Amino acid sequence: MIRFSNVRKNYGSFQALDNINAEVARSEVVVVCGPSGSGKSTLIRTVNRLEEIQSGSIIFDGQDVHAKMRSKELNHLRSRIGFVFQSFNLFPHLSALENVTLSPVTVNGVKREVAREKAMQLLDRVGLAAKAGSYPGQLSGGQQQRVAIARALAMEPPAMLFDEPTSALDPEMVGEVLAVMKALAADGMTMMCVTHEMGFAREVADRVWFMDGGRILEEADPESFFSRPQHPRAQRFLSDLRH
């Protein structure tokens, strides 16, 4: 579904991504972890071209993400890649229902009544059907993030990207968001998740990518990664977490 080939990304003289080569298979859940500043969020943001790359290629479902394309083509590409930010990014003047229906109507041309029916199904799926008429300011952080997930799903994307979706939440709200993500994984959604929630990685991921210094230093199944990390930097990272 997603293939990184020799991907490099610089911010001036700082190399944020250094020769990334990796693949995410269809219906696979990959958790990207590592210390702050390791390149995790930059990596995930290159998949829908929120970040440009200097060299290499990223192929999403057969399409070259960083090829030359018109803005309309780029918008179509992004509509097929669900993206959930750490800060929700809901429209504050729109209700939960309106936030979820907006893109299908304006981008895909779905009839409003059809979009509303689908949006209600999605809000029910994330446990928020009763909050359809509420505005973001009336919702808790966990509820806002679940609306954001429903909004991304409304475009029926073949893959979902999560950029630290629980980092802005109070601890008691983290579980409700992770439960929705676990349900998506169980349904076979292709997912890339940047997260510090190691319990989620151990329980849900098919593979864990450990990054530092803009490189993927280790790829492993969760059992191997958490029990027998091979790279010294990964060993130190997990040791620090345990302490």
N, C-alpha and C positions, 0 to 999 in steps of 0.2 A: 504493500500500500504506500509506504514512504521509503525512499532510498536516498541516503546522503552519500555523495561521491566526492572525495577530496575537497570538502567544503572548508573554506577559509573566510574569516570575517575579522576586519580590523576596525578599531576606533582610533584614527590617527596612527600613532606608532604602537598602540597597544593591540596585541593579537588576542581577540576574544574567542575565536574558534580556530583551532589549528589542525587542519587536515583530518576532518571528520569523515569516517567511512562506517556506515551502519545502515541497518534495514529494520523496518517495522512491518511484520507480516499482517495480512488481513485477519481481523478478529483478535489480534494480539494486544495485550496490555503491557506497555513498557513504562516503567517508573524511572525517571532520571533524577539522581540524587548526587549530592556532593556539597562541599563547603560553599559559603557565600562567595560570589565573584568567580565561580568556576566555569561559567558559561552556559549554565542550564537554561535560564530564561532566554538568553540570546538564541540558543539552539532552537528552542521550540517556536520562537517568533520568526525564524527564517522559513518555517514550513508554510505559513500563509503570507509571507513576504511583508510582514510588519518590519522586518529587518532585512536589508539587502546584504548580499554576500559579495566578496571580492573575487573569488574564483571557486571552481568546482560546480557541481550541479545537485539539485534536489528534485527528485521525481515524485509527484504525488498522484497515485492512481493513473499512471501512464502519462501525466502532463508535466512538462518542465516548468517548475514554479518560477524560476528566475529568467526565463526566456523573454525577449521583447514582446510586449502585448499592450493593447489599448486598455484604457481604464475600465471599459465595459467588460473586457475579458478578465481583467484582474478581479473585478467585483464578482464575476461569476465563479472564478476559482475560489475566492474567499467564502462565497456562500456555501461551498461544498466542504468546508473545513470548519467544524464547530470549534469556537475558541472561548474558553472561560477564564476571565482575568481574576487576579487576586482581589481587585477593588470593585467587583460587580459591574460597574459601568452601565447601570440601568438609567433610563431617561426618567428624571425625578418628577416630571410633569405628566407622566403617563402611568396608568394603573398597571398592575401586574399583567392583567389580560392584554392590555394594549401594548405593553412592552414585547410580549410574546408574538402578537399578531403582526407587528409592524413590518418586519422584514419579508415574510411570505407575501404580504400584500404589495409592498412597494418595490421589492426586488424581483420576486417571481411572478407577480401579477395574479396571485390567488384571489378568488372572490372573498370579500370580507367575511361573509357568513360562514364560508368553508374554513377560513383561517381561524375564526373565533371558535368554531367547534373543535378543531384540532388543538388549538391553544388550551381549551378547557380540559381536553384529554391529557395534555402534557402537564398542566398544573396539577391535575389529579395524580398523575404518575409520580410527581415529586412531592405529593402530600400537601398541596396548597390550593386546591380547588375552592376552599372556603375564603381564600384571600384574593380571589380574582379581581375584586373591585378596589383593593387596597393600593395605596401609592407606596413607592419605595421607602419614604420617610416614616411610614406607619409599620414597616416590617423590621424584624430583627436582622442582624447581619447574616445569620444562617438562612433565613427565609429569602433574603435578597439574592444570596448566592444560588439557592435552588431555583428561583425565578430565572436567573441568568443561565442556568443549565437548560431549563425548559425553553428559553429563547433560542439558544444555540440548536437545540434539537428540532425546533420548528422548521428549520431549513432542510431537515432530513439528510444531514451530512453523513457520508460514509466513514468519517473519522472525527474524533473529538480530541482537542488539545486542552490541557488544564495547566495553567501557569500559577503554581502555588495557590490553589483555590481556597485553602483554609487558613492562610497565614494572617489574614486580616480579621479573623474571627476570634471571639472569646472562646476559651477552651470548651465550655459546655455546648457550644454550637457546632463544633467541628464534626461530631459524630453524625449529625443529621445530614450534612453534606456528603461525608464519606459513604453513608448508607446509599445515597442516590447513585454515587459513582460505582459502588459495588454492584448495584442492580444493573447498571448499564453494561458493566463488564460481563456479568452473568448472561446478558442478552446477546453477547457476541460483538459489541461495539469495539472497533479499533480505537485504541486510546494511547496517547502519550501524556504522561503526567509528571510535571515537575513538582515535587512535594518533599517536605521534611517529615511526613507522617510515615515512619518506618513500619509501624504496625500494618498500615494499609499496603505498603509495598510487599511485606512478607505474606500477607493473606491473599492479595488480589493479582499482583503482577505475574506475568508469564516470564518476564526478564527484567533485570535491573541493570541500568547503565550507571556506572559511577564516573563522575567527571571531576577534573581539577586542572587548572591552568589551560582551559580551553580544549582539553582533549578527553576522549573517553578512555579511561585507564583500565576499566574492567567491565566486561559484560558477563552476566551469569544468571542462572535461575535463582529465585530468592533463597532457597534452602542453601545452595552453595555459597551465595554471597554473604549471607548473615552468619553461616556456620564456619565457612572456610574461605574467607577472602584471600585472594592471591597477591594483589598489589600492596606493597607496604603502605602507600598512602590511604588505600581503602581500609587496611587493618587499623591504622591510626584513627581514621574518621569514625569507625564503628566503636573503637575503644573509648574515644572521647564521648560519644553518645551514651555509652553505658555508664560512664562516670557522671 
